[in-house]
């Protein structure tokens, strides 16, 4: 029961939200490394192909940093788990 204008407004808003999420996925640290690309830190995490499909360009490597003798912490999450999962159901 939505008009064509209503549907267009919803589509425009959805596209805007997707672009905002893509921007968040492509966050870089202070040295310019993409923080959600696993070990491929020079690869932009999420791009779109010519059909508009989102592509994850990283890998699933979790990087670790030693913080003290015998203690390391994960310093990233890979973007495939964060941004590319489809809801189940």
VOBA-1610 file (N, C-alpha, C; in pm, whole numbers, padded with zeros to 5 digits, always signed):
BEGIN
Unk+00081-00119+00000Unk+00000+00000+00000Unk+00086+00126+00000Unk+00216+00109-00019Unk+00305+00226-00027Unk+00306+00280-00169Unk+00318+00408-00181Unk+00327+00470-00313Unk+00467+00449-00371Unk+00481+00478-00497Unk+00612+00468-00562Unk+00712+00562-00495Unk+00667+00680-00456Unk+00755+00775-00387Unk+00798+00721-00251Unk+00706+00657-00180Unk+00740+00597-00050Unk+00844+00487-00067Unk+00824+00401-00165Unk+00919+00292-00190Unk+01056+00347-00230Unk+01058+00453-00308Unk+01184+00515-00348Unk+01255+00575-00228Unk+01180+00638-00139Unk+01240+00696-00018Unk+01300+00586+00070Unk+01232+00473+00082Unk+01284+00361+00160Unk+01411+00306+00094Unk+01410+00291-00037Unk+01528+00241-00109Unk+01646+00335-00093Unk+01621+00464-00099Unk+01728+00563-00082Unk+01786+00555+00058Unk+01701+00543+00158Unk+01747+00532+00297Unk+01827+00403+00318Unk+01779+00292+00261Unk+01851+00165+00274Unk+01989+00174+00210Unk+01998+00234+00094Unk+02126+00251+00026Unk+02220+00337+00110Unk+02167+00441+00169Unk+02247+00529+00255Unk+02302+00451+00375Unk+02220+00368+00436Unk+02265+00288+00550Unk+02370+00186+00509Unk+02354+00126+00392Unk+02455+00031+00342Unk+02589+00101+00317Unk+02585+00219+00262Unk+02709+00294+00240Unk+02775+00334+00371Unk+02694+00368+00472Unk+02749+00400+00603Unk+02816+00277+00665Unk+02752+00162+00652Unk+02810+00037+00704Unk+02939+00002+00629Unk+02941+00023+00498Unk+03062-00001+00421Unk+03174+00091+00469Unk+03143+00215+00498Unk+03243+00307+00551Unk+03299+00260+00684Unk+03212+00211+00772Unk+03259+00157+00899Unk+03348+00035+00879Unk+03310-00051+00786Unk+03390-00171+00757Unk+03528-00134+00706Unk+03540-00022+00641Unk+03667+00022+00583Unk+03745+00116+00676Unk+03720+00104+00805Unk+03793+00185+00903Unk+03941+00152+00900Unk+04024+00256+00908Unk+04169+00241+00910Unk+04224+00287+01045Unk+04336+00226+01085Unk+04402+00271+01208Unk+04492+00390+01176Unk+04565+00438+01276Unk+04646+00559+01258Unk+04759+00542+01157Unk+04795+00418+01125Unk+04900+00395+01025Unk+04842+00368+00886Unk+04710+00375+00872Unk+04646+00357+00743Unk+04609+00214+00710Unk+04625+00122+00805Unk+04590-00019+00783Unk+04441-00039+00804Unk+04381-00117+00717Unk+04239-00149+00733Unk+04226-00250+00846Unk+04149-00215+00948Unk+04149-00295+01070Unk+04062-00420+01062Unk+03976-00431+00962Unk+03889-00547+00951Unk+03923-00637+00832Unk+04044-00624+00778Unk+04084-00703+00661Unk+04174-00820+00696Unk+04178-00861+00822Unk+04265-00971+00861Unk+04410-00932+00842Unk+04486-01018+00775Unk+04628-00987+00750Unk+04648-00904+00624Unk+04543-00881+00547Unk+04551-00801+00424Unk+04520-00655+00456Unk+04603-00598+00542Unk+04575-00466+00597Unk+04582-00352+00495Unk+04640-00378+00378Unk+04644-00273+00276Unk+04524-00283+00180Unk+04442-00387+00197Unk+04325-00406+00111Unk+04203-00342+00174Unk+04133-00261+00096Unk+04009-00204+00145Unk+03916-00321+00181Unk+03861-00320+00300Unk+03788-00435+00352Unk+03668-00474+00267Unk+03582-00381+00239Unk+03459-00408+00164Unk+03453-00316+00043Unk+03432-00376-00074Unk+03409-00299-00196Unk+03282-00353-00261Unk+03242-00291-00369Unk+03125-00337-00444Unk+03167-00365-00587Unk+03111-00472-00644Unk+03139-00501-00784Unk+03044-00421-00873Unk+03055-00440-01002Unk+02976-00359-01096Unk+02826-00382-01084Unk+02786-00495-01027Unk+02642-00521-01007Unk+02592-00469-00873Unk+02683-00414-00789Unk+02644-00361-00660Unk+02661-00460-00546Unk+02708-00581-00576Unk+02727-00683-00472Unk+02848-00645-00386Unk+02834-00662-00254Unk+02944-00633-00163Unk+03044-00748-00164Unk+03172-00713-00168Unk+03281-00811-00174Unk+03373-00788-00055Unk+03403-00896+00019Unk+03500-00889+00128Unk+03637-00918+00070Unk+03733-00826+00087Unk+03865-00837+00026Unk+03974-00885+00121Unk+03940-00903+00247Unk+04039-00946+00345Unk+04048-01096+00354Unk+04111-01143+00459Unk+04112-01285+00490Unk+04063-01302+00633Unk+04071-01423+00684Unk+04014-01448+00817Unk+04120-01458+00926Unk+04233-01394+00903Unk+04341-01393+01001Unk+04307-01301+01118Unk+04328-01352+01238Unk+04318-01270+01358Unk+04462-01234+01396Unk+04489-01105+01412Unk+04623-01060+01450Unk+04630-01043+01601Unk+04747-01072+01656Unk+04768-01065+01801Unk+04884-00973+01833Unk+04878-00913+01951Unk+04984-00824+01999Unk+05023-00870+02138Unk+05156-00888+02159Unk+05203-00919+02293Unk+05190-00794+02380Unk+05129-00809+02495Unk+05112-00696+02585Unk+05198-00710+02711Unk+05243-00830+02739Unk+05337-00855+02848Unk+05393-00995+02828Unk+05486-01033+02909Unk+05546-01164+02898Unk+05438-01273+02912Unk+05420-01348+02806Unk+05325-01458+02808Unk+05180-01419+02785Unk+05152-01292+02758Unk+05014-01249+02738Unk+05001-01178+02604Unk+04915-01232+02519Unk+04885-01169+02390Unk+04735-01146+02382Unk+04699-01041+02309Unk+04558-01008+02289Unk+04530-00994+02140Unk+04412-01035+02100Unk+04369-01014+01962Unk+04352-00863+01940Unk+04402-00814+01828Unk+04392-00670+01802Unk+04300-00638+01684Unk+04232-00740+01634Unk+04138-00716+01526Unk+04032-00825+01525Unk+03928-00801+01450Unk+03830-00901+01410Unk+03828-00895+01258Unk+03813-01010+01194Unk+03806-01001+01049Unk+03665-00966+01006Unk+03656-00889+00902Unk+03530-00833+00858Unk+03430-00932+00803Unk+03477-01051+00762Unk+03382-01150+00710Unk+03281-01186+00818Unk+03327-01207+00940Unk+03234-01239+01050Unk+03151-01118+01091Unk+03208-01002+01085Unk+03138-00882+01133Unk+03038-00825+01033Unk+03074-00828+00904Unk+02996-00755+00806Unk+02932-00839+00696Unk+02974-00963+00678Unk+02928-01040+00563Unk+02833-01154+00598Unk+02801-01172+00722Unk+02711-01281+00763Unk+02567-01248+00727Unk+02500-01348+00676Unk+02357-01332+00648Unk+02279-01384+00767Unk+02168-01322+00800Unk+02087-01372+00911Unk+02032-01510+00881Unk+02024-01593+00983Unk+01966-01726+00967Unk+01817-01718+00988Unk+01748-01808+00921Unk+01604-01813+00941Unk+01534-01791+00818
//
